[in-house]
Amino acid sequence: MPALGIADVASILKTIYPAGLPQELMFKGSITLDQIPKDTEWAGDGTKIPIAWGDPQGRSALLPTAILNKSGSKYSAFTVVAANDYAVWGLTGRTIDATRNDKGAFIRALKAETAGAMRSLSRSAQHSLFRNGGGAIGQISAGSTVASTAITLANRFDAYFFEVGQVIQGSATDGTSGTVRAGAGVTVTGVNRRTGVITAAANWNVGITGAAVNDFLFMSGDFGAKFKGFDAWIPAADPTATLFEGVDRSVDPERLGGTRLDATLTVNRPIDENIMDLLEAVSTNGGETDILVVHPRQWTNLEKRLATRVRYGMRDQKEMKGGTRTIIYTGPKGDVDVVSDPNARIDTMLALQLDTWTL
C-alpha cells in the first residue's frame, strides 16, 4: 500500500499550519542562516546578479593624458542557478487505521513527520550555506579501514552532519569535479559524535565500490548537486581564470572572490590575533564586517583567550524570536559580533558584511 500522499492531507496541513510551515523548523540551529537576508520572490532559473567592481580610469594630473588613457567602469554578472532539495516522508495505511478513532493522535503523527522532514531540509541548507556546492558532508580518515563496517571521519566534528538511516555514497573528489563511485551506497546504523566513528550496515568497500581512505562522503544523490555556499563564493585560495557562475574572478580575486587571510602561516598564533588581522584585511579592501562566524570550538577558544577582557552582546534573530549571545570584538571599523554556528568549518572564520549577501 502506498504511503499517504500530500494531496490526501492538504486540508489537514492547512489546519496544522494555517500561515505556512513555522520558520523555526527551517532556521533553528544556524544563526548564520537566520541572519542572511532572504529573497522569497526569486523566480526562474539562471538569474543574473550584476556587480560593479571597478571605476572609470580616465584620470591624470594632465588632461590630455587622462583623455588618452580613459577606460570604462568594470562590470560583471554572476548567473545564479537554483538547486533542488527534497525531503520525503510518508504514513502507511496501517498507521492511519490505527489512529482513525483518535484524530489527535493522527494529527500528532502527521505533524511530527512533517516537522522532521523540514528539519532534515533545514540541516541540509545550513550545511550547504558553508560549503562549495559539491555536497560532501565528511571525509574518510587516512587511518580508517574501509573493509569494515566502521570508519572514522578525518574531522570528527563532521559527525554533526550524519544521521542513522542515511544512505551514503563516496568519491575521490569533493563533488566539484570527478564522479561518484559506483554502488548503491551504505546505510548508516550508528554515529559516534564524540569520536567521529560512523558505522554502516555493511562494509564500506562493499556498498561503495572502490571505496578508499581519504574519500569524500555524500548523502545519496547529493554529489555535485547542492547550492554553492561560502566556500564557493569566498574560496580558500585566490580564484583561477576558470569561470565561476559565468565570471572570471582571477582579474581581481578579492573584489570578485572575497578577502582571504591564511592563518596557517602563523601556526601557533592565538585566535584573537588572527581575528584582528582578518578584520584589518577586510577593512583595507573596503568591507565593513557585521558578524564574524566561527565554529563553537573556536568561539570557546576565543572566550578562553579573552578571559576577563571578554565583552558579551546579544544579536536579535531575524526569522525567529529571541536573540543569540555574541562576543563583541572591536575591529578597524567598529564593533563586530562574533557568533557561534555548528555548521561552520572548524578551521575557517567568516567575516561577513550582511547587506552584500542574499539567499
C-alpha positions in Angstrom: 0.0 0.0 0.0 1.5 3.4 -0.9 2.3 6.0 1.8 -0.1 8.8 2.4 0.2 11.4 -0.3 0.4 15.1 0.2 -2.8 15.7 -1.7 -4.6 13.4 0.7 -3.8 15.6 3.7 -3.9 19.0 2.2 -6.8 20.2 4.3 -5.2 18.9 7.5 -1.9 20.6 6.7 -3.7 23.9 6.3 -5.3 23.4 9.7 -2.0 22.5 11.4 0.0 25.3 9.7 -2.6 28.0 8.8 0.2 30.5 8.0 2.6 28.1 6.4 5.3 26.0 8.0 6.7 27.7 11.1 10.1 29.4 10.4 11.7 27.8 13.5 11.7 24.5 11.6 14.0 25.9 8.9 16.2 28.4 10.8 16.7 26.9 14.2 20.3 25.7 14.7 22.1 28.2 12.5 22.4 31.9 13.4 24.0 32.5 10.1 21.1 31.1 8.1 18.8 33.2 10.3 20.8 36.4 9.7 21.4 36.1 5.9 18.8 38.3 4.0 16.3 36.2 2.1 14.8 36.8 -1.3 11.4 34.9 -1.2 10.2 36.4 -4.5 13.1 34.9 -6.5 11.8 33.1 -9.6 13.1 31.4 -12.8 16.4 29.8 -13.4 19.8 31.3 -14.3 19.1 34.7 -12.7 21.9 37.3 -13.3 23.4 39.1 -10.3 25.2 42.2 -11.6 28.2 43.7 -9.8 30.2 46.9 -10.4 33.8 46.2 -9.2 35.9 48.9 -10.9 35.6 52.6 -11.5 36.4 54.5 -14.8 40.2 55.1 -15.0 40.3 58.3 -17.1 42.2 60.3 -14.5 45.5 62.0 -14.6 47.2 65.2 -13.4 47.5 66.0 -17.1 44.2 66.4 -19.0 45.5 65.1 -22.4 46.9 62.0 -20.6 43.5 61.5 -18.8 41.7 61.7 -22.1 44.2 59.3 -23.8 44.1 56.7 -21.1 40.3 56.8 -20.3 38.6 53.4 -19.7 35.1 52.5 -18.6 33.8 51.0 -15.4 34.2 47.3 -14.8 31.0 45.2 -14.5 30.3 41.5 -14.2 27.2 39.4 -13.7 27.1 36.1 -11.8 24.5 33.8 -13.2 22.9 32.0 -10.2 21.1 28.7 -10.9 18.7 27.2 -8.4 19.5 23.9 -6.7 16.8 21.4 -5.7 16.5 19.8 -2.4 13.8 17.3 -1.3 12.7 15.6 1.9 10.1 12.8 1.5 8.1 11.2 4.3 5.0 9.0 4.5 2.5 7.4 6.7 1.3 3.9 5.9 -2.3 2.9 5.7 -1.8 0.8 8.9 -0.8 4.0 10.7 -3.9 5.7 9.5 -6.1 2.8 10.5 -4.5 2.6 14.0 -5.3 6.2 14.7 -8.6 6.7 12.8 -10.6 6.9 16.0 -8.3 9.3 17.7 -8.0 12.4 15.5 -5.5 14.0 17.9 -3.1 11.0 17.6 -3.3 11.1 13.8 -2.6 14.9 13.7 0.4 14.5 16.1 1.9 11.7 13.9 1.3 13.8 10.8 2.8 16.9 12.3 5.8 15.1 13.7 6.7 13.6 10.4 6.2 16.9 8.6 8.4 18.7 11.2 11.0 16.0 10.9 11.2 16.3 7.1 11.5 20.1 7.4 14.3 19.7 10.0 16.1 17.4 7.5 15.8 20.1 4.8 17.0 22.7 7.3 20.1 20.8 8.2 20.9 20.4 4.5 20.5 24.1 3.9 22.6 25.0 7.0 25.4 22.7 5.8 25.3 23.9 2.2 25.5 27.6 3.3 29.1 27.0 4.4 30.2 24.6 1.6 31.1 24.7 -2.0 28.1 23.0 -3.7 29.8 19.7 -4.1 27.7 18.1 -1.4 30.4 16.4 0.7 29.4 16.0 4.4 32.6 14.3 5.5 35.8 12.5 4.6 37.2 9.1 5.5 40.3 9.5 7.6 43.7 8.1 6.4 43.8 5.7 9.3 40.4 4.1 8.6 39.8 0.5 7.3 37.2 0.6 4.5 36.9 -3.2 4.5 34.9 -2.9 7.7 31.6 -1.5 8.9 33.1 1.3 10.8 35.2 4.2 9.6 36.5 7.4 11.3 35.9 10.8 9.8 39.0 12.9 9.0 37.3 15.7 11.0 35.4 14.2 13.9 33.2 17.4 14.1 31.7 16.4 10.7 29.8 13.7 12.6 27.3 16.5 13.3 26.0 16.1 9.7 25.5 12.3 9.8 22.2 10.6 10.9 21.2 6.9 11.4 19.3 5.8 8.3 21.2 7.9 5.8 22.4 6.3 2.6 26.0 7.4 1.9 28.0 7.4 -1.3 31.6 8.1 -1.8 34.0 9.8 -4.3 37.7 10.5 -4.5 36.7 14.2 -5.1 34.7 16.7 -3.2 31.8 16.9 -5.7 33.0 20.0 -7.6 34.7 17.7 -10.1 35.1 14.0 -10.8 32.4 11.3 -10.4 30.7 9.5 -7.6 31.9 5.9 -7.0 29.7 3.0 -8.2 27.5 1.1 -5.8 24.2 1.6 -4.1 26.0 3.1 -1.0 25.9 2.1 2.6 23.2 2.8 5.2 24.3 4.4 8.4 23.5 2.4 11.5 25.5 4.3 14.1 27.1 7.7 14.7 29.6 8.5 17.5 29.6 12.3 17.6 32.5 12.4 20.1 34.9 10.2 18.2 33.7 10.7 14.6 33.2 7.0 14.0 30.4 6.2 11.5 29.1 2.7 11.4 27.3 1.2 8.4 25.1 -1.9 7.8 27.7 -3.4 5.5 31.4 -2.9 4.9 32.1 0.4 3.3 34.0 -1.0 0.3 31.1 -3.3 -0.4 28.3 -0.7 -0.6 30.7 1.8 -2.2 32.8 0.1 -5.0 36.4 1.1 -4.8 36.0 3.0 -1.5 39.3 4.2 -0.2 40.8 6.2 2.7 40.6 10.0 2.1 37.4 9.5 0.1 34.7 12.2 0.5 31.2 11.1 1.6 27.8 12.3 0.4 24.2 11.6 1.1 23.0 9.6 -1.9 22.1 11.9 -4.8 23.9 15.0 -3.5 27.1 14.7 -5.4 27.7 18.0 -7.2 24.1 19.0 -6.7 23.9 21.3 -3.7 23.7 25.1 -3.8 27.0 27.0 -3.7 27.8 28.4 -0.3 30.5 30.5 1.3 33.3 28.0 0.3 32.4 28.6 -3.3 31.9 32.4 -3.2 34.9 33.0 -0.9 37.3 30.2 -1.8 40.3 29.4 0.4 42.7 30.2 -2.4 42.6 33.0 -4.9 40.2 32.2 -7.7 41.6 31.0 -11.0 40.5 32.0 -14.5 38.0 29.2 -14.5 34.6 30.8 -14.8 32.5 30.8 -11.7 28.8 31.4 -12.4 30.0 33.0 -15.7 32.6 35.3 -14.2 36.4 35.2 -14.4 37.3 36.2 -10.8 41.1 36.0 -11.3 41.2 39.6 -12.8 40.5 40.9 -9.3 40.4 38.0 -6.8 39.5 40.0 -3.7 36.7 42.2 -5.2 35.2 39.3 -7.1 36.0 36.4 -4.7 36.4 37.8 -1.2 39.3 38.6 1.1 41.4 35.8 2.3 43.8 35.5 5.3 45.8 32.3 5.6 46.1 31.8 9.3 48.2 28.6 8.8 51.1 30.9 8.1 51.1 31.7 11.8 50.5 28.2 13.3 50.8 29.0 16.9 49.3 32.5 17.0 46.2 33.0 19.2 42.8 33.2 17.7 42.2 36.8 18.8 45.2 37.9 16.8 44.1 36.1 13.7 40.7 37.8 14.1 42.4 41.2 14.3 44.3 40.6 11.1 41.2 39.2 9.3 39.1 42.3 10.2 42.0 44.5 9.1 42.3 42.8 5.8 38.6 43.1 5.1 38.6 46.8 6.1 41.6 47.5 3.9 39.7 46.2 0.9 36.6 48.3 1.7 34.5 45.8 3.6 32.5 46.5 6.7 32.1 43.4 8.8 28.8 42.9 10.6 29.3 39.4 12.1 32.2 37.0 12.3 31.1 33.4 12.2 33.1 30.7 13.9 32.7 27.0 14.9 31.6 26.5 18.5 35.1 25.1 19.3 36.7 28.3 18.1 34.1 30.5 19.9 35.1 28.8 23.1 38.8 29.2 22.3 38.2 32.9 21.8 36.3 33.2 25.1 39.1 31.5 27.0 41.7 33.6 25.3 40.0 36.9 26.2 39.2 35.7 29.7 38.3 38.8 31.8 38.6 41.0 28.8 35.7 39.4 27.0 32.6 41.5 26.2 29.3 39.7 25.6 26.5 41.0 23.5 23.1 39.9 22.1 22.2 39.8 18.4 18.5 39.9 17.5 17.4 37.0 15.4 15.5 37.9 12.2 13.5 34.8 11.4 12.9 33.6 14.9 12.0 35.1 18.2 14.7 36.0 20.7 18.4 36.6 20.4 21.8 35.0 20.1 24.7 35.5 22.5 27.7 37.0 20.9 31.3 38.1 21.8 31.8 41.7 20.9 35.1 42.3 19.1 36.4 45.7 18.1 37.7 45.9 14.5 39.1 48.9 12.5 35.6 50.0 11.6 33.9 49.4 14.9 32.3 46.6 17.0 31.7 43.2 15.4 29.5 40.4 16.7 31.4 37.0 16.9 28.7 34.3 16.6 28.9 30.5 17.0 27.5 28.3 14.3 27.9 24.4 14.4 27.6 24.3 10.7 30.8 26.4 10.1 34.1 24.7 9.3 36.2 24.3 12.4 39.3 25.7 10.6 37.6 28.7 9.0 36.4 32.1 10.2 34.0 34.1 8.1 33.9 37.9 8.3 30.6 38.9 6.7 29.0 42.2 5.6 25.4 41.1 5.6 23.9 43.6 3.3 26.1 42.2 0.5 24.5 38.7 0.7 21.1 37.3 -0.3 19.9 33.7 -0.1 
